[in-house]
Amino acid sequence: MTAPLSSLHQLRALVASHDVRAVVSDLDGVLRVFDPGLWDRLDRHADVAPGGAFSAILGHPFLEEVTRGRGTHAQWREHSEAELVAQGAVPRAARETVSLWADTPARVDPEVLAQLRSFRDQGLGVFLLTNGTDRLPEELEELGLTGLLGDRRRFLLNTADLGAAKPEREAFARAHARIRAELGEPHGDGPGDERRGQLDAASPAPLAPGQVAFLDDSSEHVRAAAEFGWRAVLHRRGGGEALPPLESGA
């Protein structure tokens, strides 16, 4: 039986076989990866039941507000500490646990980074779309990714700035508008930069959703991107699944 193609291989094949002009990558679980054993250590440090730290931090409902720009990373930490205390952790252990989580360094997947740089070298627009927080720029600087983001972080699509988060259709619509703007296309009726706001006869047609390739490790986000019209690939280590844009999202 033939082994499944890696998601990066599928992404390369998709770009090569379609008129793709922009590649969008998720951050966490794709370009930025974490120690999978961290959550067990956090549970032990807080002295809560298995899975308690994860539910108190990444599973806290206030995170939905933060990733839409309606709350801050600092407020999220406070909510997470309170949830750990509610699960039985003493306040000091709860504070230490959340700090340990926030301060534990992640790492960059070198293969994904090399592929994104290769796409950019080919002349494609390369962007990061992540359900992020107001602390994201600082985190990316710590990872040494400022070069990938461009000047003024113009290639970073942080949902905390967009005001809508994956898998909401509006998140993809706002991200697509930002990509069109960065590729030098008109993006609304208001006044804008002359270089970006005008198209002459030699300019390419406006960026269509089917000209965007998307890589994410969430099947829900990949499906939502495909419904919007992007060409989406589910990122799995060792394999991948490509979804064409659905007709309803074209």
C-alpha positions in Angstrom: 0.0 0.0 0.0 1.4 3.4 -0.9 2.2 5.7 2.0 0.2 8.9 2.2 1.8 12.0 0.7 3.0 14.5 3.3 0.9 17.6 3.6 3.8 19.7 2.4 4.1 17.5 -0.7 0.4 17.9 -1.3 0.7 21.7 -0.9 3.6 21.8 -3.4 1.6 19.8 -5.9 -1.5 22.0 -5.4 0.6 25.1 -6.0 2.2 23.6 -9.1 -1.0 22.5 -10.7 -3.2 25.5 -10.1 -3.0 29.3 -10.6 -2.1 29.9 -7.0 -0.8 33.4 -6.2 -0.8 33.3 -2.4 0.0 30.6 0.3 -1.5 30.9 3.8 -0.2 28.8 6.7 -1.6 28.3 10.1 0.9 28.9 13.0 0.3 26.5 15.9 0.7 22.9 15.1 2.1 23.7 11.7 4.9 26.3 11.8 5.1 26.6 15.6 5.2 23.4 17.5 5.2 22.7 21.2 6.4 19.9 23.6 3.5 17.4 23.7 4.5 16.4 27.2 3.9 19.9 28.6 0.3 19.5 29.6 1.0 16.4 31.8 3.7 18.4 33.6 1.3 21.3 34.1 -1.3 19.0 35.5 1.2 17.7 38.0 2.5 21.2 39.0 -1.1 22.4 39.6 -2.1 19.2 41.2 -5.2 18.9 39.2 -6.9 16.0 37.4 -5.4 14.9 34.0 -6.5 17.4 31.3 -7.2 20.1 33.9 -4.5 22.5 32.8 -5.4 22.2 29.2 -9.1 22.9 29.9 -8.2 25.8 32.1 -5.9 27.5 29.6 -6.6 26.5 26.0 -10.1 25.3 26.8 -11.2 28.4 28.6 -14.1 30.1 26.8 -12.5 33.6 27.3 -9.9 32.6 24.7 -12.7 33.0 22.1 -12.9 36.7 23.1 -9.1 37.2 23.0 -8.7 35.7 19.6 -11.3 38.1 18.3 -9.6 41.2 19.8 -12.2 41.6 22.6 -9.8 40.7 25.4 -6.1 40.6 26.2 -3.6 37.8 26.8 -3.1 39.1 30.4 -6.9 38.8 31.1 -6.9 35.3 29.6 -4.1 34.3 32.1 -6.1 35.7 35.0 -9.2 33.7 33.9 -7.0 30.5 33.5 -5.5 30.9 37.0 -9.0 31.3 38.5 -10.2 28.2 36.7 -7.2 26.1 38.0 -8.1 27.3 41.5 -11.7 26.3 40.9 -10.3 22.8 40.0 -8.5 22.6 43.4 -5.1 24.2 42.8 -3.8 26.5 45.4 -3.5 30.1 44.1 0.3 30.1 44.1 0.5 26.8 42.1 -2.2 28.1 39.7 -0.1 31.3 39.0 3.1 29.3 38.6 1.4 26.8 36.2 0.1 29.5 33.9 3.5 31.2 33.9 5.2 27.9 33.2 2.9 27.4 30.2 3.4 30.9 28.9 7.1 30.8 29.3 7.8 27.4 27.9 9.5 28.0 24.6 8.0 26.5 21.4 10.1 25.7 18.3 9.8 26.3 14.6 9.3 23.4 12.3 12.3 23.9 9.9 10.7 21.9 7.1 7.6 24.1 7.1 9.6 27.3 7.3 11.9 26.3 4.4 8.8 25.5 2.3 7.2 28.8 3.0 10.4 30.6 2.2 10.7 28.6 -1.0 7.2 29.7 -2.1 8.1 33.3 -1.4 11.2 32.9 -3.5 9.0 31.7 -6.3 7.2 35.1 -6.2 4.1 33.9 -4.3 2.6 35.9 -1.5 3.1 34.0 1.8 1.0 34.8 4.9 0.4 33.4 8.4 -3.3 33.2 9.5 -3.6 32.3 13.1 -6.2 32.6 15.9 -3.8 34.8 17.9 -3.7 37.2 20.7 -2.3 40.7 21.4 0.9 39.0 22.6 1.5 37.2 19.2 4.0 39.7 17.7 6.2 39.3 20.8 6.0 35.5 20.6 7.0 35.5 16.9 9.9 37.8 17.5 11.2 35.4 20.2 11.0 32.6 17.6 13.0 34.6 15.1 10.2 34.8 12.6 10.1 38.6 12.0 11.7 38.2 8.6 8.9 36.0 7.4 6.3 38.6 8.6 7.8 41.4 6.5 8.0 45.1 7.4 5.2 46.2 9.7 4.2 42.5 10.0 2.3 43.0 6.8 2.2 39.2 6.1 0.7 38.4 9.5 -3.0 37.8 9.6 -3.8 37.7 13.4 -7.4 37.2 14.1 -7.1 39.4 17.2 -6.5 42.2 14.6 -9.1 41.0 12.1 -11.9 40.8 14.7 -13.0 37.3 13.5 -11.5 33.9 14.1 -11.3 30.6 12.3 -13.4 28.7 11.4 -15.8 31.7 11.0 -16.4 32.6 7.3 -15.8 36.2 8.2 -12.3 35.5 9.3 -11.4 34.1 5.8 -13.2 37.0 4.1 -11.2 39.6 6.1 -8.0 37.6 5.6 -8.6 37.4 1.9 -9.2 41.2 1.7 -6.0 41.8 3.5 -4.1 39.5 1.1 -5.6 41.3 -1.9 -4.5 44.6 -0.4 -0.9 43.3 0.1 -0.7 42.0 -3.4 -1.5 45.5 -4.6 -5.2 45.1 -5.5 -8.1 47.4 -4.7 -9.9 46.4 -1.5 -12.9 48.7 -1.0 -14.4 52.0 -2.0 -12.5 54.2 0.5 -9.3 56.2 -0.3 -6.1 54.2 -0.3 -2.5 54.0 -1.3 -2.2 55.0 -4.9 0.0 52.0 -5.6 -2.6 49.6 -4.2 -5.8 51.4 -5.1 -5.5 51.6 -8.8 -5.4 48.9 -11.5 -4.2 49.6 -15.0 -4.7 47.4 -18.1 -1.5 45.5 -17.4 -2.6 44.5 -13.8 -3.7 40.9 -13.0 -7.3 40.1 -12.4 -8.4 40.4 -8.7 -7.3 37.5 -6.5 -9.9 34.8 -6.6 -10.4 32.5 -3.5 -9.3 29.5 -5.6 -5.9 31.2 -6.1 -5.1 30.9 -2.4 -3.6 27.7 -0.9 -4.1 27.1 2.8 -2.4 24.8 5.2 -3.8 24.1 8.7 -3.8 21.3 11.2 -7.4 21.7 12.1 -9.9 19.7 10.0 -12.6 22.2 11.0 -10.5 25.1 9.8 -9.6 23.3 6.6 -13.2 22.6 5.8 -14.2 26.2 6.5 -11.4 27.5 4.2 -12.5 25.1 1.5 -16.1 26.3 1.9 -14.9 29.9 1.5 -13.2 28.9 -1.7 -9.5 28.5 -0.7 -7.6 25.4 -1.8 -7.0 23.8 1.6 -4.6 21.1 2.8 -4.9 19.4 6.2 -1.5 19.3 7.9 -0.5 16.0 9.4 3.0 14.9 10.2 3.7 12.1 7.7 0.5 12.6 5.6 -2.0 15.1 4.5 -5.4 15.6 2.8 -6.1 18.2 0.2 -9.6 19.7 -0.1 -10.5 21.6 -3.3 -12.6 24.8 -2.9 -16.3 24.0 -2.8 -18.5 25.4 -5.5 -20.6 27.3 -3.0 -17.5 29.2 -1.9 -16.2 30.1 -5.3 
